[in-house]
Amino acid sequence: MKISSKLGVLVFIIVSLWACEDIDELSEFDITEDFNTTYTINLPEDSNGMPQSFTQVETINIASNQQIQDNLDVIQDVTLNSLTYEISEFSGVESAVVSEASLSFADITIAIADIHLQASDDTNTVYTISNSEQLNAIANALENNNEITGTVTGMVSATPVTFDIIVNLDVTVTIDLI
């Protein structure tokens, strides 16, 4: 009799734990959204013909999504699925190249290879950041603070030029209501 009652208690505990895990999973849901920001670079002609540097700052706020805003206090995890950027709306000196460029979020700086602006815009090239350590660091920054400042810097070889750098963060926010 003692064995069957102990076995009954053990089964009850196992079933209870299993049920709690299922309930916890049912109380979680994911919100996936693309957060885009556009950096507009406008460099006038340099009368000395020297390369010109640029720095542009924008803020990305994941709480601009109403579901995320409504659940800020129960965010369990933030995952950065992808980070991409592209050059758009280029006009200016056709041979202009961006060099010494970087994209920064919080304390995370990502070096960017040289980009021929006209060719990149003409081919609609989308550049992908694939360093998982950098992506995870940005996701952690977003998890700790729903807003992050992004900065693009670089040097343009010839001016005048005007172009946009469109940055896209594909983010999944896991909400846990329990």
N, C-alpha and C positions, 0 to 999 in steps of 0.2 A: 504494500500500500504506500509506503514511504517513497519508493522509487517512482511510482506512477504520479504521485503528487509533485515530486521534484521535477519529473519530466514535464508535467503539465505547466509548472511555473516557468521552466526553461523555454518551452514552446511559446508561452504567453509573452515572455520578454523578447524573444526573437521576432515574433510577429509585431509586437509594439514598436521595436526599433525599425523594422522594415516599413511599417506604416508611417512612422515619423519622417523617414527619409522621403517617402513618396509625397507626403504633405508638404515638406520643405520644397521639393521640386515643383509642386503645383503652385506654390506661392511665388515662384520666380518667373520672370519673363524678360525677354531681350528687346531692346529698341536699337535698330540699326539705321543709321542715317549718314549721308554725305554732308560734311560741313565744308563749304567752299569759301575761299576768300580771294580777292583779286588785288594784286599789288600793281599799281599803275606807275610806270617809270617814264619820265619825260625829261630828257636831257637836251638842252639847247646846244647849238653849234659852239664848239670851243675855237676861238679865233686863232689859238696857237696850234691847233690840230692834235692836242694831247688827249690820251684816254681820260675818261671821266669816271669817277666812282659814284655809286648810288647806295642808299640805304632807305628802306621803306619798312614801316612797322604797321601791323594790323592785329586785331584781336579776334580770336575764335572762341565762341561761347557755346558749349553744348547745351546749355540751359535755354537756348533760343528755341529748342524743340519743347513744345508744351508738355508732352508726357514726361520728359526728363525733368523739366522744371517742377512739375507736380510731385516728383518722387526723389528730389535731391537728397533727402535725409535717409533714404533706403537704398542708395546705390551700393551694390555689392562688388561690382567689377567694371572696369572700362577696358576694352580691347581696341587697339588700333589695327584694323584689318588691312588697311593699305594707306600709303601716303604717296600722292602723285603730284606732279606739277607740269605745266605746259606753257609755252609762249603763244600769245595771241595778239591780234591787232597791231602787228609790227608795221611801222613806217619809218623811213629814214635811210641812212646810208646802207646800201645792200650788203656791203662787206663787213658790217659791224658784228663783232663777236663779244660775248660776255665771258670774262675770265675772272679768276680769283673769287668765284662766287660761293656763297654759303646760304643756307636756310637754317634758322635757329628757332627753337621753341624752348622757352624757359632756359635751362642751362645746357641744352642739347644742341650742338652745332653739327650740321651735316654739310660736308664739302660737296660742291657741285662741279662737275666737269665743264670745260669750255663749251659754249653753245653758240653756233652760228645762227643769229636771230632770224634772218630772212628764211633760211632753209628750214629751221625748226617750225616756224609759223606756217610756211607753205605746205609742209608735210603733216601738219597737226600732230607732231611728235609728243607723246605723253611719256614723261620720265617717271620712273618708279623708284622709290627708296625702299630697299629690301633688307636693310640691316635690322634684324629682329631686336637687337639690344637697344638701338635707337628708338624703334617703334614702341617697345615696351616702356622705355623711359618716358616717352611722350604720353603714352596711355596712363602711366602712373601719375604724371603731373596733372592730367585731366581728371583722374579719379580723386585726387586730393583737393583740386580746385577746378570747378567746372569751366573756368576761363583760362585761356593760355595766350600769351603774346607771341606772335610769329614775326621774325625779322628776315628780310632778304637783303643781302649785300653783294656787291660785285663791282667789276670794272668793265666799262664798255670801250672797245678799241677805237671807235669812230663815232662822231656825232654830226648832225642832230639825229636823235632817235626817240621814238615813242613806242612803248610796247607794254603789254600786260603780262604778268606772271600769275597764272591761276593755280592755286594750291588747293588740293582736295584731300581731306581726311575722311576716310570711310571708317566710322566708329560704331562699335556695338557696346551699349551700356546694359549691364545686367542689373535688374531691379529685384530685390528680395523683400517681399512684403511682410515676412515673418522674421 
